[in-house]
Amino acid sequence: LKDAITSAVQQSAKPIAAFDADGTLWQNDLGEALFHYQIKKKLVPLPADPWRHYEDLKVKVSHEVAYLWLAQINNGVPIDTVRLWAREAVEAQSPVPMFAESQEIIRHLKRLNVNVYVVTASIKWAVEPGAALFDIAPENVLGIKTKIVDGIVSNVQDGPITYRKGKVEGLLQATDGIAPLFCAGNTEGDLPLLESATHLRLVMAGSD
């Protein structure tokens, strides 16, 4: 695989790679981990049965609405506080069960000066601490988010819902329309992202 990546990079003027997060870089779901942390610590106003409400949104309305809601519950909270909660949620499950194969691939891509993005259907802020473990900067984490006004989280959607085709839309917005040469994912929801790769696609299969 490393040889194939090297060859693909040599054919690209601005090489870009994109990885799904949960199930591709690590075993667990960092977006839901933050939600569990917020429930446990009673950090934001929530319905009486917040997890059931979230699951009902996915089933009865749509995944997109449910995923956006996980960002919207932070309405009125300083973004620095939300990011602190995200770091604490990750630290609470330390060590994060990262996939060594993904770590090595990303190291190889970075040695080749490839711009590596994480594209997730989780909220962006929840995934940033996990991406940092792979030396990926927050600005290269593309996830669901709401607008930040004067440092405070709002409930207004900001950018595409990075789920299914929205993953490709979000990535191309970030790269000024440059398609990735390599993509990795682990679920059917990642299929459009995988199909957007110009050279290589990697389907991950983790075990519990």
N, C-alpha and C positions, 0 to 999 in steps of 0.2 A: 504493500500500500504506500509506503514512504516513497518508493521509486516513482510510482504513478503520480503521487502528489507533486514531487519535484518536477516531473515532466510537464504536468499541467501548469505549474507556476511559471515555468520557462516560456510558456506560450501566452502568458497574460501580462498586459502592461500594468494593470492595477489589480493584483490578485486579492480576492476576497473569499473568506470561508464563513459558513454559518452553522451553528449547532443549536438544536433544541436544548432545553435545560433539564427538566425533571425526567429521569429515565434514560437520559442520553449522557449527561455529564456526571450525574449522581443517581443513587437509587431512589431517594425519597422525593417528596413534593414540597419544595420550599415555600411556595405560595400558600398551600394549605397549612404548612407548619406555622407560618406567621399568623394565619387566621386562628389556629388552635391556641397559639400563645396569647393572642388578643382576647379570646374567649376566657381562657384560664385566668388571666390577670385583670379582666374586666376593664380593658383599656379604652374601649369605644362603646357608644350606645348600640345595642343589638336587640333583635327580636328575642322572645322568650326561649325559643329553641333555635339558636342561630345556625347550627349545622344543618338541621332539617330545612330551614328556610333556604339555605344555599343549595341544597340538593333539590328542593322543589323548584327553584328557579331554573336549574339545569334541565329538569325533566319537563316541567309544565310551560316554561317560557323558552329559554334557549341557553346554551352554554355561554354564548357571548354576553348575554345580560347578567348571568351569574358571575362570570369572571370580572366584568366591569364593576359589579356590586362590591366585590372584595376590595376594590380601590376606593369606591365611593364611601365606604363606612369610615374612612379616614377624613372625611369632610370636616374642616375646621381645625385639624391638627397640624402643627408645624411639620414641614417635610423632614427637618432634621430629627424630630422625635420619631417619626415613622421609620426612618432609616436606622435609628438606634434600636427600635423594637425589632427590626428585621435582623440586625446583627445579634441581638440577644437571643432571638428565636433560633438562629443558626448555632450559636454557641451552646444553647441548651441541648442540642443533639450532637455535640462534638464527640468524636470526629464525624464529619459529614461522610457518608459512604460513597466516596468518589470512585469512578471507574478509571482504573489505571490506564486502560487502552486509550480512552479519550484524552487523558492527561498527556500521554506520549505523543499522540497525533497533534495536539495543540502546540506542544513544545516544538515539534518538527515544523509546523506551519509558521510559528513565530521566528524560528531560525531562518526561514526563507522570506521573512518580512511580509508575510501574508497578514492582512487586516482581518482579525477574527471577531465575529459577532456572536452573541447569544440571542436567540429569538424565541421568546417564551409566551405561552398563553397565561402564565401567572402574572401577577402585578410586578412591574419592573423593580420596584423598591425591595420586594421580598427576595428577588433573585440576585441582586447586586452583590451581597456578601458571599454567596456561593461562587459567583463568577470571579470574584477577587482571588479565590483560592487557585484559580487557573491563570492568574495574572491578566485578567480581562477587565478593563476599566469600566466604570459605571456608564460612560457615554456609549459604550459598545454593547450594552445590555438593552435590548429592545423588547419591551413588554407592555402590558396593559397599564395605563396610567390616566390620571385626571389632571386637569390644569393646576398649576401652582401659582397662586396670586400673593405677591408680597411674602413669599416664604411659607404660605399656608395652603394646605391641600384643599381643593374644591371638589364638588361632585360632578363637574363638567368633563365629559370625555375629552381626552387629548390624544389625537392621532388614531390610527386604525386599531381595531381589536385584533391583536396578533394571534389569531387562531385560524387554522386552515389557510384559506387564500389570504387572509389578513397578515399572515406571517411574511408572505412574499411582498405584499404591499408595504409593510413596515420596513422591511429590509431594503427594498429598492428606493424608498424615500431617504433612508440613511446613507445610501451609497451613490446617490444621484443617478440612479437608474442602471448602475453596473451590476450585472448578475454575478452570483457567486460561482467560483469554479468547483467548490467542494461544499456539500451539505451533509449533515448527520441528523438523524431523528429516530424515534422509536415507536411512534403510534400512527394510526391512520390520519390523525389531525396534522401530522407533519408531512403528509404526502405532497401537497402543493410546494412546500419548501424544498423537499428533495427533488421534485421535478424541475425546479428552477435552476438547479446546478448545471453548469455547462460541461463539466468533465466527469466529476466523481460524486457518487452518492453512497452513503454508509447507513445501513439500517442496524440499529443497536437492539439487542435482545438481552435485557437484564433478568436476573433470577432473584426471587425473594429469599 
